[in-house]
């Protein structure tokens, strides 16, 4: 499975979980105090960007550390 597809699927499941938890009143966003509304689809993009940035922050330094170890 391509990496970006995997990250997109994880972001999609997180978005669904956020929507379900707001339906069950696990937490309420400020705009949901007077009644439930679905979580904005823009949040899906935010989850995806969080996944990409998080993966990059871990993978890039890890790869550089392995390259240094192999060259030494």
C-alpha positions as a Markdown table, in Angstrom:
| # | Residue | x | y | z |
|---|---|---|---|---|
| 1 | Unk | 0.0 | 0.0 | 0.0 |
| 2 | Unk | 1.4 | 3.4 | -0.9 |
| 3 | Unk | 2.4 | 5.5 | 2.1 |
| 4 | Unk | 0.1 | 8.5 | 1.3 |
| 5 | Unk | -2.9 | 6.2 | 0.9 |
| 6 | Unk | -2.2 | 4.6 | 4.3 |
| 7 | Unk | -1.9 | 8.0 | 6.0 |
| 8 | Unk | -5.1 | 9.2 | 4.3 |
| 9 | Unk | -6.9 | 6.1 | 5.6 |
| 10 | Unk | -5.7 | 6.7 | 9.1 |
| 11 | Unk | -6.8 | 10.3 | 8.9 |
| 12 | Unk | -10.2 | 9.2 | 7.6 |
| 13 | Unk | -10.6 | 6.8 | 10.5 |
| 14 | Unk | -9.6 | 9.5 | 13.0 |
| 15 | Unk | -12.1 | 11.9 | 11.5 |
| 16 | Unk | -14.8 | 9.2 | 11.8 |
| 17 | Unk | -13.8 | 8.6 | 15.4 |
| 18 | Unk | -14.0 | 12.3 | 16.2 |
| 19 | Unk | -17.5 | 12.5 | 14.6 |
| 20 | Unk | -18.7 | 9.5 | 16.6 |
| 21 | Unk | -17.3 | 10.8 | 19.8 |
| 22 | Unk | -19.1 | 14.1 | 19.4 |
| 23 | Unk | -22.3 | 12.2 | 18.7 |
| 24 | Unk | -21.8 | 10.3 | 21.9 |
| 25 | Unk | -21.0 | 13.5 | 23.8 |
| 26 | Unk | -17.5 | 12.3 | 24.8 |
| 27 | Unk | -16.5 | 15.9 | 24.2 |
| 28 | Unk | -18.3 | 18.9 | 22.6 |
| 29 | Unk | -16.8 | 21.5 | 20.3 |
| 30 | Unk | -17.8 | 25.1 | 21.1 |
| 31 | Unk | -20.2 | 25.1 | 18.1 |
| 32 | Unk | -21.9 | 22.0 | 19.3 |
| 33 | Unk | -23.1 | 23.2 | 22.7 |
| 34 | Unk | -26.7 | 23.8 | 21.5 |
| 35 | Unk | -27.0 | 20.6 | 19.5 |
| 36 | Unk | -24.9 | 18.1 | 17.5 |
| 37 | Unk | -23.5 | 19.0 | 14.1 |
| 38 | Unk | -21.1 | 16.9 | 12.1 |
| 39 | Unk | -17.4 | 17.7 | 12.4 |
| 40 | Unk | -16.2 | 19.8 | 9.4 |
| 41 | Unk | -14.7 | 17.9 | 6.5 |
| 42 | Unk | -11.8 | 20.4 | 6.7 |
| 43 | Unk | -10.8 | 18.6 | 9.9 |
| 44 | Unk | -10.0 | 15.5 | 7.7 |
| 45 | Unk | -7.4 | 17.6 | 5.9 |
| 46 | Unk | -6.0 | 18.7 | 9.2 |
| 47 | Unk | -5.7 | 15.1 | 10.4 |
| 48 | Unk | -4.0 | 14.1 | 7.1 |
| 49 | Unk | -1.5 | 16.9 | 7.4 |
| 50 | Unk | -0.8 | 16.0 | 11.0 |
| 51 | Unk | -0.1 | 12.4 | 9.9 |
| 52 | Unk | 2.3 | 13.5 | 7.1 |
| 53 | Unk | 4.2 | 16.0 | 9.4 |
| 54 | Unk | 4.4 | 13.4 | 12.2 |
| 55 | Unk | 5.7 | 10.7 | 9.9 |
| 56 | Unk | 8.3 | 13.1 | 8.4 |
| 57 | Unk | 9.5 | 14.3 | 11.8 |
| 58 | Unk | 10.2 | 10.7 | 12.8 |
| 59 | Unk | 11.4 | 9.2 | 9.5 |
| 60 | Unk | 13.8 | 11.9 | 8.3 |
| 61 | Unk | 16.1 | 12.1 | 11.4 |
| 62 | Unk | 15.9 | 8.3 | 11.7 |
| 63 | Unk | 17.1 | 7.9 | 8.1 |
| 64 | Unk | 19.9 | 10.4 | 8.6 |
| 65 | Unk | 21.0 | 8.5 | 11.7 |
| 66 | Unk | 21.2 | 5.3 | 9.8 |
| 67 | Unk | 23.2 | 6.9 | 7.0 |
| 68 | Unk | 25.7 | 8.2 | 9.5 |
| 69 | Unk | 26.0 | 4.8 | 11.1 |
| 70 | Unk | 26.7 | 3.1 | 7.8 |
| 71 | Unk | 29.3 | 5.6 | 6.6 |
| 72 | Unk | 31.3 | 5.5 | 9.9 |
